[in-house]
């Protein structure tokens, strides 16, 4: 860590020249902070980069400055200053290091002290540096080394009010990354938070108040030396982007679905779509889980160079044909559905199709696996249709692979689908699938053995496809082919490559 302090305009020019020399030799970005130092414990200043980044206010304290202005140039480079020196940088004096053109040759020299004659020696940690002297992305301290040794901490944000495909994606990603040290921030203490803690990933539960949550993320990012924020879902996207702008870290957003179809209520849809559009310029890179989502975002005006397609991957050690299955005392064949009970998942269409199948002499049963806002309403509709003996809602099941092995056919009647992790999970377990020809289902399922695609929203077509699959001799899917095309390792590796690319661009 090198701090350069200049008292005159000539000194400022000299320091900037030195900073460019250091920058050219090390290849990292230098950050500039104009500080109003003071004779009382407190100051305000503005921070930005040598390239003119947007200013933001320093936060060590909130008292008005009383004395002279100095230019302070902190670098995100080792060696760093001590905790005492970091605190003294504001008001109590500082010993700094003057950089020479030969960057690696440095010497300590007390250039300036104010408010107190106290001198502070160099030491080994930069964690205590006040926010005005932390460059965007924070500082790496010794002992803060991630798996893989790169020492980069990435904060992932997601709502996590329920456990669906996006939450499964986050869980698989965070427990599998090797090149970064993951952190998780959620708005609800639920299944995802408990699973992440169980595998050793630190979890922060944020306030439900948006403004308080933004402040919490900013403080957490600075305290934990977060170098990148990765958001999932509209609430995490909006709050994460606003916080990242204040903290000075880049943002990656993974898009799991078409936002306009996630909110049936017109007012909520208008609000969340509007907030997403207002803040999405803060995102450095969008990861789309399907080409269909990429095309949707590109049509909305996002440049293709900011869009990367990374298909979901599955954990083949968990999803495979061999293994325990749930024992279900229900008439066969068993038709299973794994999805959140949300309007976009097409459960109303599936219920109408089930009624048509039963009318036509179908003797099997339906098992619906999932939770969501429509659960009570669907249970009531099942009773009204007189199908309570044929359709069973079992709720969210953490061991969903055991339920998939227990059924004969999987039906996924979504009206909109970003990718559809359940499709891969069913195929990996060796189960044939009837799915809507939408989004990721069409992209992944087209041409795969054991998949039959139908028009979305049509219960009669869906019923005919299920009946045909029951009566005909169906070619079963090849789990090995699915695993090779959509492995978890490939998904993780591709995501880490995006992280590295974004951070490399920020360091230029």
C-alpha positions as CSV (number, residue, x, y, z in Angstrom):
1,X,0.0,0.0,0.0
2,X,1.5,3.4,-1.0
3,X,0.0,6.7,0.1
4,X,1.3,9.9,-1.7
5,X,0.4,13.2,-0.1
6,X,0.9,16.5,-1.9
7,X,0.4,19.9,-0.3
8,X,0.9,22.1,-3.4
9,X,-0.3,22.0,-7.0
10,X,3.3,21.2,-8.1
11,X,3.4,18.4,-5.7
12,X,0.1,17.1,-7.0
13,X,1.6,17.1,-10.5
14,X,4.7,15.2,-9.3
15,X,2.6,12.7,-7.4
16,X,0.4,12.1,-10.4
17,X,3.5,11.5,-12.6
18,X,4.8,9.0,-10.0
19,X,1.5,7.3,-9.8
20,X,1.4,6.8,-13.6
21,X,4.9,5.3,-13.4
22,X,3.8,2.9,-10.6
23,X,0.7,2.1,-12.6
24,X,2.6,1.3,-15.7
25,X,5.0,-1.0,-13.9
26,X,2.5,-2.9,-11.8
27,X,-0.4,-2.9,-14.3
28,X,-3.1,-2.1,-11.6
29,X,-5.4,0.8,-11.3
30,X,-4.5,3.7,-9.1
31,X,-7.2,5.6,-7.1
32,X,-7.3,9.2,-6.2
33,X,-8.8,10.7,-3.0
34,X,-8.9,14.5,-2.4
35,X,-9.1,14.8,1.4
36,X,-9.9,17.9,3.5
37,X,-7.7,17.1,6.5
38,X,-8.7,18.8,9.8
39,X,-7.7,19.7,13.3
40,X,-10.6,17.9,14.9
41,X,-11.4,14.2,14.6
42,X,-13.3,14.1,11.3
43,X,-13.2,15.2,7.7
44,X,-15.1,14.9,4.5
45,X,-13.6,14.2,1.1
46,X,-14.3,12.9,-2.4
47,X,-12.9,9.8,-3.9
48,X,-12.6,8.7,-7.5
49,X,-10.1,7.4,-9.9
50,X,-7.3,9.1,-11.8
51,X,-9.5,8.5,-14.8
52,X,-12.4,10.5,-13.4
53,X,-14.7,8.1,-11.7
54,X,-17.8,9.5,-10.0
55,X,-17.1,11.0,-6.6
56,X,-18.5,9.7,-3.4
57,X,-18.3,10.9,0.2
58,X,-15.9,9.4,2.7
59,X,-17.4,7.9,5.8
60,X,-14.9,7.7,8.7
61,X,-16.9,10.5,10.4
62,X,-19.3,13.3,9.6
63,X,-17.9,16.4,11.2
64,X,-17.1,19.4,9.1
65,X,-13.4,20.0,8.2
66,X,-11.6,23.0,9.6
67,X,-8.2,23.1,7.8
68,X,-6.1,22.6,4.7
69,X,-6.7,20.3,1.7
70,X,-4.3,17.6,0.6
71,X,-4.3,15.1,-2.2
72,X,-3.9,11.5,-1.1
73,X,-3.2,8.8,-3.6
74,X,-3.8,5.3,-2.2
75,X,-2.9,2.3,-4.3
76,X,-4.3,-1.2,-4.1
77,X,-0.9,-2.7,-3.9
78,X,1.2,-4.3,-1.2
79,X,3.0,-3.6,1.1
80,X,0.2,-2.0,3.2
81,X,0.0,0.2,6.2
82,X,-0.7,-0.7,9.7
83,X,-4.1,-0.4,11.4
84,X,-2.8,2.5,13.5
85,X,-1.5,4.3,10.4
86,X,-4.8,3.8,8.7
87,X,-6.6,5.5,11.5
88,X,-4.0,8.2,11.6
89,X,-4.5,8.9,7.9
90,X,-7.5,11.1,8.7
91,X,-6.5,13.4,11.5
92,X,-3.6,12.2,13.6
93,X,-0.7,12.2,11.2
94,X,0.8,9.7,8.9
95,X,4.0,8.2,7.8
96,X,3.8,7.4,4.1
97,X,5.9,5.9,1.4
98,X,7.1,7.9,-1.6
99,X,7.2,5.8,-4.8
100,X,10.0,6.2,-7.2
101,X,9.8,5.5,-11.0
102,X,11.3,2.1,-10.3
103,X,8.2,1.0,-8.5
104,X,9.7,-1.9,-6.5
105,X,12.3,0.4,-5.0
106,X,10.6,2.3,-2.3
107,X,11.6,4.2,0.8
108,X,9.7,5.4,3.8
109,X,9.7,9.1,4.4
110,X,7.4,11.2,6.6
111,X,6.2,13.7,4.0
112,X,3.5,15.4,6.1
113,X,1.9,15.3,9.5
114,X,-1.1,17.1,10.8
115,X,-2.9,17.5,14.1
116,X,-0.4,15.4,15.9
117,X,3.3,14.6,15.6
118,X,2.7,10.9,16.0
119,X,4.5,8.7,13.4
120,X,3.2,5.3,12.5
121,X,5.5,2.5,11.1
122,X,4.6,0.3,8.2
123,X,3.1,-3.1,9.0
124,X,1.2,-5.9,7.5
125,X,-2.5,-5.3,7.1
126,X,-4.7,-2.8,5.2
127,X,-8.1,-4.0,6.6
128,X,-8.5,-1.0,8.9
129,X,-8.1,1.6,6.2
130,X,-10.9,4.2,6.2
131,X,-13.3,4.1,3.3
132,X,-11.8,7.2,1.7
133,X,-8.6,5.3,1.2
134,X,-10.0,2.0,0.0
135,X,-10.0,1.7,-3.8
136,X,-13.1,0.2,-5.4
137,X,-13.0,-3.5,-4.6
138,X,-11.3,-3.1,-1.3
139,X,-7.8,-4.2,-0.3
140,X,-6.4,-7.6,0.0
141,X,-5.0,-8.4,3.4
142,X,-2.6,-11.2,4.3
143,X,-4.4,-14.3,5.4
144,X,-7.4,-13.5,3.2
145,X,-6.8,-16.1,0.6
146,X,-9.6,-17.8,-1.2
147,X,-9.8,-21.4,-2.3
148,X,-7.4,-21.5,-5.2
149,X,-5.2,-18.9,-3.7
150,X,-6.4,-15.8,-5.5
151,X,-7.7,-14.1,-2.4
152,X,-10.8,-12.6,-4.2
153,X,-14.0,-12.3,-2.3
154,X,-17.3,-12.3,-4.3
155,X,-20.6,-11.4,-2.6
156,X,-23.6,-13.1,-4.1
157,X,-27.0,-11.6,-3.5
158,X,-30.4,-13.2,-3.9
159,X,-33.9,-12.9,-2.3
160,X,-34.1,-16.5,-1.2
161,X,-37.7,-16.2,0.1
162,X,-38.3,-19.7,-1.3
163,X,-36.1,-22.4,-2.8
164,X,-36.5,-22.7,-6.5
165,X,-34.3,-23.1,-9.6
166,X,-32.4,-19.9,-9.0
167,X,-31.6,-20.8,-5.4
168,X,-30.4,-24.2,-6.5
169,X,-28.2,-22.6,-9.1
170,X,-26.7,-20.3,-6.4
171,X,-26.2,-23.1,-4.0
172,X,-24.4,-25.3,-6.6
173,X,-22.2,-22.4,-7.8
174,X,-21.1,-21.1,-4.4
175,X,-20.2,-24.5,-3.0
176,X,-18.2,-25.4,-6.1
177,X,-16.2,-22.3,-6.9
178,X,-12.4,-22.7,-6.7
179,X,-10.9,-19.4,-7.8
180,X,-12.8,-17.0,-5.5
181,X,-13.9,-17.0,-1.9
182,X,-17.8,-16.8,-1.8
183,X,-20.0,-14.8,0.5
184,X,-23.8,-14.8,0.4
185,X,-26.3,-12.0,1.2
186,X,-30.1,-12.9,1.4
187,X,-33.2,-11.1,2.5
188,X,-34.8,-14.1,4.2
189,X,-33.5,-16.7,6.6
190,X,-34.5,-19.8,4.8
191,X,-33.5,-23.0,3.1
192,X,-30.7,-21.5,1.0
193,X,-29.1,-19.7,4.0
194,X,-29.1,-22.9,6.1
195,X,-27.7,-24.9,3.2
196,X,-24.9,-22.4,2.6
197,X,-23.9,-22.3,6.2
198,X,-23.8,-26.1,6.3
199,X,-21.1,-26.1,3.6
200,X,-19.1,-23.3,5.2
201,X,-20.2,-20.3,3.1
202,X,-20.7,-17.1,5.3
203,X,-24.2,-15.8,5.0
204,X,-25.5,-12.2,5.8
205,X,-29.2,-11.7,6.2
206,X,-30.1,-8.2,5.0
207,X,-32.8,-5.8,6.2
208,X,-36.1,-5.8,4.4
209,X,-35.9,-2.0,4.2
210,X,-34.3,-1.2,0.8
211,X,-32.3,1.8,2.0
212,X,-31.1,0.1,5.1
213,X,-30.1,-3.0,3.0
214,X,-28.1,-0.8,0.6
215,X,-26.1,0.7,3.5
216,X,-25.6,-2.8,5.0
217,X,-24.2,-4.1,1.6
218,X,-21.9,-1.1,1.3
219,X,-20.5,-1.6,4.8
220,X,-20.2,-5.4,4.4
221,X,-18.4,-5.0,1.0
222,X,-15.9,-2.6,2.5
223,X,-15.4,-4.6,5.7
224,X,-15.0,-7.9,3.9
225,X,-12.9,-6.5,1.0
226,X,-15.4,-7.7,-1.6
227,X,-14.1,-7.3,-5.1
228,X,-17.2,-8.1,-7.1
229,X,-21.0,-8.3,-6.5
230,X,-23.1,-11.1,-8.2
231,X,-26.9,-10.5,-8.1
232,X,-29.8,-12.8,-8.8
233,X,-33.4,-11.6,-8.9
234,X,-34.9,-8.1,-9.2
235,X,-34.7,-7.1,-5.5
236,X,-31.1,-8.2,-5.3
237,X,-30.3,-6.6,-8.7
238,X,-31.6,-3.2,-7.7
239,X,-30.2,-3.0,-4.2
240,X,-27.0,-4.7,-5.2
241,X,-26.3,-2.3,-8.1
242,X,-27.0,0.8,-6.0
243,X,-24.8,-0.5,-3.2
244,X,-22.0,-1.5,-5.6
245,X,-21.9,2.0,-7.1
246,X,-21.3,3.4,-3.6
247,X,-18.8,0.7,-2.7
248,X,-17.0,1.0,-6.0
249,X,-17.2,-2.7,-7.0
250,X,-18.3,-4.2,-10.3
251,X,-21.6,-6.0,-10.7
252,X,-22.5,-9.3,-12.5
253,X,-26.2,-10.1,-12.8
254,X,-27.5,-13.6,-13.7
255,X,-30.8,-13.5,-15.4
256,X,-32.9,-16.6,-14.7
257,X,-36.3,-15.6,-16.2
258,X,-38.3,-13.1,-18.2
259,X,-39.1,-10.4,-15.6
260,X,-42.3,-9.3,-17.2
261,X,-43.8,-12.8,-16.6
262,X,-42.6,-13.1,-13.0
263,X,-45.2,-10.6,-11.7
264,X,-48.8,-11.2,-12.7
265,X,-50.0,-8.1,-10.8
266,X,-49.8,-5.2,-13.3
267,X,-48.7,-2.7,-10.6
268,X,-45.8,-4.9,-9.3
269,X,-44.8,-5.7,-12.8
270,X,-44.6,-2.0,-13.8
271,X,-42.7,-1.2,-10.6
272,X,-40.1,-4.0,-10.8
273,X,-39.6,-3.8,-14.5
274,X,-39.1,0.0,-14.2
275,X,-36.6,-0.4,-11.3
276,X,-34.7,-3.1,-13.3
277,X,-34.4,-0.8,-16.3
278,X,-33.4,2.2,-14.3
279,X,-30.5,0.4,-12.6
280,X,-29.3,-2.1,-15.2
281,X,-26.6,0.3,-16.6
282,X,-24.7,-0.4,-13.3
283,X,-24.2,-4.0,-14.3
284,X,-20.9,-4.7,-15.9
285,X,-22.0,-8.1,-17.3
286,X,-25.2,-10.1,-17.6
287,X,-25.1,-13.8,-17.5
288,X,-28.1,-15.3,-19.2
289,X,-29.0,-19.0,-18.5
290,X,-30.3,-19.4,-22.1
291,X,-29.9,-17.9,-25.5
292,X,-33.6,-17.0,-25.4
293,X,-33.0,-14.7,-22.4
294,X,-29.9,-13.2,-24.1
295,X,-32.0,-12.4,-27.2
296,X,-34.7,-10.9,-25.0
297,X,-32.2,-8.6,-23.2
298,X,-30.5,-7.7,-26.5
299,X,-33.9,-6.7,-27.9
300,X,-34.4,-4.4,-24.9
301,X,-31.3,-2.5,-25.8
302,X,-28.4,-4.1,-23.8
303,X,-25.3,-4.5,-26.0
304,X,-24.3,-8.0,-26.9
305,X,-20.8,-7.5,-25.5
306,X,-22.4,-7.2,-22.1
307,X,-24.3,-10.5,-22.4
308,X,-22.8,-13.9,-21.8
309,X,-24.8,-17.2,-22.1
310,X,-23.9,-19.8,-19.4
311,X,-26.3,-22.7,-19.3
312,X,-27.2,-24.1,-15.9
313,X,-25.3,-27.2,-14.8
314,X,-26.4,-30.2,-12.7
315,X,-24.7,-32.1,-9.9
316,X,-24.4,-35.6,-11.4
317,X,-23.3,-37.0,-8.1
318,X,-26.8,-36.2,-6.9
319,X,-29.0,-36.5,-10.0
320,X,-28.6,-40.0,-11.6
321,X,-30.8,-43.0,-12.2
322,X,-29.3,-45.2,-9.5
323,X,-30.2,-44.5,-5.9
324,X,-32.9,-44.4,-3.4
325,X,-36.4,-43.4,-4.4
326,X,-39.4,-42.3,-2.3
327,X,-42.0,-45.0,-1.7
328,X,-45.3,-43.7,-2.9
329,X,-48.4,-45.7,-2.3
330,X,-50.3,-44.2,-5.3
331,X,-51.8,-45.7,-8.5
332,X,-49.4,-45.9,-11.4
333,X,-48.3,-44.5,-13.8
334,X,-47.0,-41.6,-11.6
335,X,-46.8,-38.2,-13.4
336,X,-44.5,-35.8,-11.5
337,X,-44.0,-32.1,-11.7
338,X,-41.2,-30.1,-10.0
339,X,-41.7,-26.3,-10.0
340,X,-42.6,-23.4,-7.8
341,X,-46.3,-22.8,-7.5
342,X,-46.3,-19.6,-9.5
343,X,-48.5,-18.5,-12.3
344,X,-45.7,-18.7,-14.8
345,X,-45.2,-22.4,-14.1
346,X,-48.6,-23.4,-15.7
347,X,-50.1,-25.4,-12.9
348,X,-53.6,-24.3,-13.9
349,X,-53.0,-25.7,-17.4
350,X,-51.7,-29.0,-15.8
351,X,-54.8,-29.3,-13.6
352,X,-57.1,-28.9,-16.7
353,X,-55.0,-31.5,-18.5
354,X,-55.2,-33.9,-15.5
355,X,-59.0,-33.6,-15.6
356,X,-59.0,-34.4,-19.4
357,X,-56.8,-37.4,-18.8
358,X,-59.0,-38.8,-16.0
359,X,-62.1,-38.3,-18.2
360,X,-60.4,-40.3,-20.9
361,X,-59.7,-43.3,-18.6
362,X,-56.3,-42.5,-17.2
363,X,-55.7,-44.6,-14.1
364,X,-52.5,-43.0,-12.7
365,X,-51.7,-40.3,-10.3
366,X,-50.1,-36.8,-10.2
367,X,-47.5,-35.7,-7.7
368,X,-46.7,-32.0,-7.5
369,X,-43.4,-31.0,-5.8
370,X,-43.0,-27.4,-4.9
371,X,-44.2,-24.5,-2.8
372,X,-45.3,-21.0,-3.7
373,X,-48.0,-18.3,-3.6
374,X,-50.5,-20.4,-5.5
375,X,-50.3,-23.5,-3.3
376,X,-53.6,-22.9,-1.3
377,X,-55.5,-21.8,-4.4
378,X,-54.4,-24.9,-6.3
379,X,-55.3,-27.2,-3.4
380,X,-58.8,-25.6,-3.5
381,X,-59.1,-26.1,-7.2
382,X,-58.1,-29.7,-7.0
383,X,-60.9,-30.3,-4.5
384,X,-63.4,-28.4,-6.7
385,X,-62.4,-30.7,-9.6
386,X,-62.9,-33.8,-7.5
387,X,-59.3,-34.9,-8.1
388,X,-58.0,-34.9,-4.5
389,X,-57.5,-38.7,-4.7
390,X,-55.5,-38.4,-8.0
391,X,-53.4,-35.2,-7.5
392,X,-51.2,-34.9,-4.5
393,X,-49.3,-31.7,-3.5
394,X,-46.2,-32.7,-1.4
395,X,-44.6,-29.2,-1.1
396,X,-40.9,-28.4,-1.3
397,X,-38.7,-31.4,-1.0
398,X,-34.9,-31.0,-0.4
399,X,-34.2,-34.5,-1.7
400,X,-36.0,-33.9,-4.9
401,X,-33.8,-36.5,-6.7
402,X,-35.5,-39.3,-4.7
403,X,-38.9,-38.1,-5.8
404,X,-37.8,-37.9,-9.5
405,X,-36.6,-41.5,-9.3
406,X,-40.1,-42.5,-7.9
407,X,-42.2,-41.1,-10.8
408,X,-42.6,-42.5,-14.3
409,X,-42.9,-39.3,-16.4
410,X,-42.1,-35.7,-15.6
411,X,-44.4,-32.9,-16.9
412,X,-43.3,-29.3,-17.0
413,X,-46.1,-27.1,-18.3
414,X,-44.5,-23.6,-17.8
415,X,-45.8,-20.7,-19.7
416,X,-42.4,-19.0,-19.6
417,X,-39.1,-20.4,-18.6
418,X,-35.6,-18.9,-18.6
419,X,-33.9,-22.3,-18.5
420,X,-35.7,-24.9,-16.4
421,X,-33.3,-26.7,-14.2
422,X,-35.9,-29.3,-13.5
423,X,-35.8,-30.5,-17.1
424,X,-32.1,-31.4,-16.7
425,X,-32.6,-33.0,-13.3
426,X,-35.4,-35.2,-14.6
427,X,-33.3,-36.3,-17.7
428,X,-30.3,-37.0,-15.5
429,X,-32.4,-39.3,-13.4
430,X,-33.4,-41.1,-16.6
431,X,-37.1,-39.9,-16.7
432,X,-38.9,-39.0,-19.9
433,X,-40.2,-35.4,-19.9
434,X,-43.2,-33.6,-21.5
435,X,-42.4,-29.8,-21.4
436,X,-43.7,-26.6,-22.9
437,X,-41.9,-25.3,-26.0
438,X,-40.8,-22.1,-24.3
439,X,-37.5,-20.4,-23.5
440,X,-34.8,-22.7,-22.1
441,X,-37.1,-25.8,-22.4
442,X,-37.1,-25.4,-26.2
443,X,-33.4,-24.6,-26.3
444,X,-32.3,-27.6,-24.2
445,X,-35.0,-30.1,-25.0
446,X,-35.0,-29.9,-28.8
447,X,-33.4,-33.0,-30.2
448,X,-32.7,-34.8,-26.8
449,X,-34.0,-38.3,-26.4
450,X,-36.9,-38.7,-24.0
451,X,-38.2,-35.1,-24.4
452,X,-41.5,-34.2,-26.0
453,X,-42.2,-30.5,-26.4
454,X,-45.8,-29.1,-26.7
455,X,-47.4,-25.7,-27.2
456,X,-47.6,-23.7,-23.9
457,X,-51.0,-22.9,-22.3
458,X,-53.0,-25.7,-24.1
459,X,-54.3,-28.4,-21.7
460,X,-55.7,-30.6,-24.5
461,X,-52.3,-30.8,-26.3
462,X,-50.6,-31.4,-23.0
463,X,-53.0,-34.2,-22.0
464,X,-52.6,-35.8,-25.5
465,X,-48.8,-35.7,-25.1
466,X,-48.8,-37.3,-21.7
467,X,-51.3,-40.0,-22.8
468,X,-49.2,-40.8,-25.8
469,X,-46.1,-41.1,-23.7
470,X,-47.9,-43.5,-21.3
471,X,-49.3,-45.7,-24.1
472,X,-46.3,-45.7,-26.5
473,X,-42.9,-47.2,-26.0
474,X,-40.8,-44.1,-25.2
475,X,-37.1,-43.8,-25.8
476,X,-35.6,-43.0,-22.4
477,X,-33.1,-40.2,-22.0
478,X,-29.3,-40.8,-21.8
479,X,-28.2,-39.4,-18.4
480,X,-24.5,-39.5,-19.5
481,X,-25.2,-37.3,-22.5
482,X,-27.1,-34.8,-20.4
483,X,-24.3,-34.8,-17.8
484,X,-21.6,-34.2,-20.4
485,X,-23.5,-31.3,-22.0
486,X,-24.6,-29.6,-18.8
487,X,-22.1,-30.3,-16.2
488,X,-21.8,-28.3,-13.0
489,X,-18.1,-28.0,-13.5
490,X,-18.5,-26.3,-16.9
491,X,-21.0,-23.8,-15.4
492,X,-18.7,-22.9,-12.5
493,X,-15.6,-22.6,-14.8
494,X,-17.5,-20.3,-17.2
495,X,-18.7,-18.1,-14.4
496,X,-15.3,-17.8,-12.9
497,X,-14.0,-16.8,-16.3
498,X,-16.5,-13.9,-16.4
499,X,-15.4,-12.8,-12.9
500,X,-11.8,-12.7,-14.1
501,X,-12.6,-10.8,-17.2
502,X,-14.6,-8.1,-15.4
503,X,-11.9,-7.7,-12.7
504,X,-9.2,-7.5,-15.4
505,X,-11.0,-4.7,-17.2
506,X,-11.5,-2.8,-13.9
507,X,-7.8,-3.0,-13.2
508,X,-6.7,-1.4,-16.5
